[in-house]
Amino acid sequence: TEQHTVEVQHTPLGVVGAITPWNFPVLLGLWKVAPCLLTGNTMVLKPSPYTPLCSLRFGELAQQVFPAGVLSVMSGGNELGQMMTEHPDIAKISFTGSTATGKKVMASGSTNLKRVTLELGGNDAAIVLGDADYKAIIPTLFWAAFGNSGQWCIAIKRLYVHSSIHADFVREFVAYAKEQKVGDGMNSSTDLGPIQNRMQYNKLVDLFQDVKANGYAVPLGGTIDPSLAGNFVPVTVVDNPPENSRIVQEEPFGPILPIVSFDDVDDVVARANASNFGLAGSVWGKDRDTAIAVANRLETGTVWVNEIHIHGIDIPFGGHKLSGMGVENGHEGLCEFTNTKTLMFKK
């Protein structure tokens, strides 16, 4: 007004600590580095001890561009991460990784009320409605579930298919999956590589044993050969396991997918939402308005309709529930690296 001005500023936090996972170390690092520096902060980046080299190389290149101390990359184990989260001179932690570790980051950072952005695990549901042109979308759904050998937080982890098309869908899906080759990533004929580390491989061995012990129908895969050199896990489909099974309730982070039948939209929405995770989801159907109506009922940070895994630096991305807090990318993601400062003064 003529008598009064209110001005809102977004000021830098200072030093930001970033902790990145092993599945997409460069991309997920850049999602943190760019907005952090654009908003006037400096960053200390710690990559996963399973994948340090590409981040260290990026740090070497960055030293040729940025002034000293603007971006530092440090490699180390879990103890280094804890040192960062407890350090009084680090104002914020931006963490991507498991929910269990995210809880520890939040607890450790509470000593000085650090700002945190947590992008954590997911158990993403894809819902294929009865009117969907399912044969046309099977390749898309396959790679949305099995890309990177299932080692990504927003992979389809639960695939719900309407009962009127379920049997045909499973048959066609398995036929497509059989065409994909698991093997050495240096071989040009390979479609899917190994599990990245032995820790994750052993978790999958345990989950596969649970599927077998409970006698669930497995139309493809299902057996991990421990004699193979390397952490190779076969593409595996589990047909209609019960809703309370581990394969439906847990995040496998590997190339195994339950395909579950449903009859009623209200029921499948309730089942999709009956999870502690809420990262992303997708809905597929010819009637766009109906599919959007279903998407609006899903309790997740991102929902795609008749598409999946569309991202952009201008599109906010974050999880609900135990899938995290805060967002990355977009205007909202930039603001996560700032303090809001309100100035008011008389003219």
Secondary structure, 3 states (H helix, E strand, C coil): CCCEEEEEEEEECCEEEEECCCCCHHHHHHHHHHHHHHCCCEEEEECCCCCCHHHHHHHHHHHCCCCCCCEEECCCCHHHHHHHHHCCCCCEEEEECCHHHHHHHHHHHHHHCCEEEEECCCCEEEEECCCCCHHHHHHHHHHHHHHHHHCCCCCEEEEEEECCCHHHHHHHHHHHHHCCCECCCCCCCCCECCCCCHHHHHHHHHHHHHHHHCCCEEEECCCCCCCCCCCCCCCEEEECCCCCCHHHHCCCCCCEEEEEEECCHHHHHHHHHCCCEECEEEEECCCHHHHHHHHCCCCCCEEEECCCCCCCCCCCECCEECCEECCECHHHHHHCCEEEEEEEEEC
